[in-house]
């Protein structure tokens, strides 16, 4: 007799599905079971992957996307197991998960269904592991935020049952459809999933029907699973608001008395517009945040410059700026600059400094043209415009640099995020995954390996660091931001335990299944790219002009601020000469320094600093410098020069 039927509905998540099935196969080793995968017309070759790698799986390949409920019901009708498990493809189960929950259900006669403790891809507990029914009062507390503000209150915390311990067994009202373990006899008694729901709500509906028949739903925390997408659903999006609350409306209409149903409908309708309005307001605020910061920063500097000019220059002529200059003219100047930057797409979250600076300079030209056409009585001060513009270009770049460096900011420079990665594995598999990481289309700033068992020393000694008992210390000392597990070296139970143990460090976890070329993480799949040799972009005429213009602008700014900046460079004697040599074209600020003579690189003027300063000193060797210079040449970007200048300011005196 088959003990367990596992049902997974898949739609275009091939790599998640593959990893999920690896964990399911491990967990069913000692259990007589059957596995169904219902594919809702995926276009990512999921079916081909199943046929090639999982011959034991029964595949139901739909020709259209039928939705979650209909797809599950297709498999339910064929199920023969004593227990049926609804399982999301973006989950990962421990090796003993099924044995534990079967044992509990066998010994608990009143149990109709069971859910387990779920954590997300960062090791954090997912509150949807246990929930209460969305009756009118509970729905009200959830929708209007009272549940969030009073989580330990039995009254207000009833939606996610936050007043109950996450580590104790409880009888609960609603289980999650991501992992819902049901007796097949109960499933047939209450009926399958309600197909009126397309997405969301089916699990609430089924949980409620089980309770109505006199059975209990249990939350069982003595085993854990990862649910990758549990934390990544965009719950602030307008689309989510409408889809989720529409599901609640269907539930209320089906199961509540007419009076209560109308009350819930009223609450939900109000909530839809309330949440949608919040989403719109949030988007507007986010869109205006950076222009507002620019306005305040530029205004503060221009105001100070104008006051200085008024006190030290105009006063000698017994003249001064009128109040209108400060409250009307300067804001108008700045508004023109901001509008020009906006037109040039300088306000995207992915910061492109060339667009920002181009927009700013176009705005300055426009202001000077307007200034030239104004009557004499309206020309307050050309000097304030010029010096204010110099301050503005420095300010907008500095603001973006600080935002990029801030851990709380969502604004970052265009380019690849540099990662500090720790790989946990052993032997040949660790070496394979190490090469896989290096071949992904990402910039790895730091990569080290904790090898559990590498007697043959396959992993290069330079990459080995410490052992697994020092994991926390290594993460703190080396500021690790990404931990990659080789699943061959660990049980899934161990991986989940490590993730939960390290959740406080805000780390991105990735898992590489055996024989897989994918790094699987929280709502992300990273695969190696086919690299094509890039051309020397730095030799293109447009980039030559851009680089020369950048050298001139930086030199002028350094000359203007010389009396201040000279104190920040190490070689002060050569600083002034270096600036003039760059202006003359003899030097370039950023380029090839200390490179091997045989390296094939385009000819550039002698460089003051090298892009290698962006990398940790301990990694720098002549071979690495050559690779950095080649990459800089092949993929030249102005943002790289700006970052190098900021990073190596002390070295600008040569």
Secondary structure, 3 states (H helix, E strand, C coil): CCCEEEEEEECCCHHHHHHHHHHHHHHCCCCCEEEEEEEECCCCCHHHHHHHHCCCEEEEEECCCCCHHHHHHHHHCCCCCCEEEEEECCEEECCCHHHHHHHHHHCCCCEEEEEEEEECCCCCECHHHCECCCCHHHHHHHHCCHHHHCCCCCCCCCCCCCCCCCCCCEEECECCCCEEEEEHHHHHHHCCCCCCCCCCCHHHHHHHHHHHCCCEEEEEEEEEEEEHHHHCCCCCCHHHHHHHHHHHHHHHHHHCCHHHHHHHHHHHHHHHHHHHHHHHHHHHHHHHHHHHHHHHHHHHHHHHHHHHHHHHCHHHHCCCCCHHHHHHHHHHHHHHHHHHHHHCCCCCCEECHHHHHHHHHHHHHHHHHHHHHCCHHHCCCHHHHHHHHHHHHHHHHHHHHHHHHCCCCCCEECCCCEEEEEEEECHHHHHHHHHHHHCECCEEEEEEEEECCCCCCCCCHHHECCCHHHHHHHHHHCCCCEEEEECCCCCHHHHHHHHHHCHHHCCEEEEECCCCCEEEECCEEEEECCCCCCCCHHHCHHHHHHHHHHHHHHHHHHHHCHHHHHHHCCCHHHHHHHHHHHHHCCEEEEECCCCCCCCCCCCCCEEEEEHHHHCCHHHCCHHHHHHHHHHHHHCCCHHHHHHHHHHCHHHCCC
